Amino acid sequence: AEGIPRPWRLIYYRARKMFDPNNYKGRYTVEEKEKLKKYQALHGNDWKKISGLMSRSNLSVAMKFSEIKSAINYGPWTKEETQKLMNAVKEVMKRKLKTENPSSPSSLEQSNTDPWIECEKLYQQLPWTEIETKVGSRYWRQCKQKWNSVLTSKLTKGQQLYRGTNGLRAKINLIKRLYETKAEDASEVNWDELSSAIGDVPRTYVQAKFYRLKVSSVPLWKRKTFSEIIDYLYEKKLPELEEKL
């Protein structure tokens, strides 16, 4: 882990995922989904055993079962669903803060307002499968995406960072900041610092916007290195965006 600015545990999990041959098997077939349901009924949530039976990674079978175990709503979020999500996140955060500092009452308990919404921990390492269970009608990835959207709206007080003129300025700022980092790989970028510079939004939000920007603007981006993508955006896309302002 020396030289990589991340905790050793995260590096270990990332490496294990990268080098697990069962982690890159493509989409699940209808037959595989039925097998997964059957094995889960037989073995419960023993994902290690099930992964061996299906030649898929532990994480893959666990996350896929999360998606298919019940009827999932793919339409717009209702107010009731959003409120369930908010309550679920608040509940797990109360427990998390109490565990980390049991002698001090959390800000969640001290106030009826939402000071907790400003804590960066609210979009890092949340137990999404638990939150999914509490919401009921959405699977974990939908909950995570919706929460990032809610949190971004809260942090920006509802401003549309990526719409109209604000959107142009945000993209210009993002490209310039990335270019200034002189990073050779995405792992070298301090996304938290970059997120604050862009508009005090979750880093996952900025990473998603960068992904859309490169996909829509950089030809053959899959064949380019991270630094080549940034150089292209800076040299080709940036002047185009600045001209539109």
Sequence and secondary structure as in RCSB ss.txt:
>XXXX:A:sequence
AEGIPRPWRLIYYRARKMFDPNNYKGRYTVEEKEKLKKYQALHGNDWKKISGLMSRSNLSVAMKFSEIKSAINYG
PWTKEETQKLMNAVKEVMKRKLKTENPSSPSSLEQSNTDPWIECEKLYQQLPWTEIETKVGSRYWRQCKQKWNSV
LTSKLTKGQQLYRGTNGLRAKINLIKRLYETKAEDASEVNWDELSSAIGDVPRTYVQAKFYRLKVSSVPLWKRKT
FSEIIDYLYEKKLPELEEKL
>XXXX:A:secstr
 TT SS HHHHHHHHHHHT GGG   S  HHHHHHHHHHHHHHTT HHHHHHHHTS HHHHHHHHHHHSS    S
   HHHHHHHHHHHHHHHHHHHHHH TTS  HHHH SS GGGG GGGGSS  HHHHHHHH SS HHHHHHHHHHH
HHHHHTTT  TTSHHHHHHHHHHHHHHHHHHT SSGGGS HHHHHHHHTS  HHHHHHHHHHHHHHHSTTGGGS 
HHHHHHHIIIIIHHHHHHH 
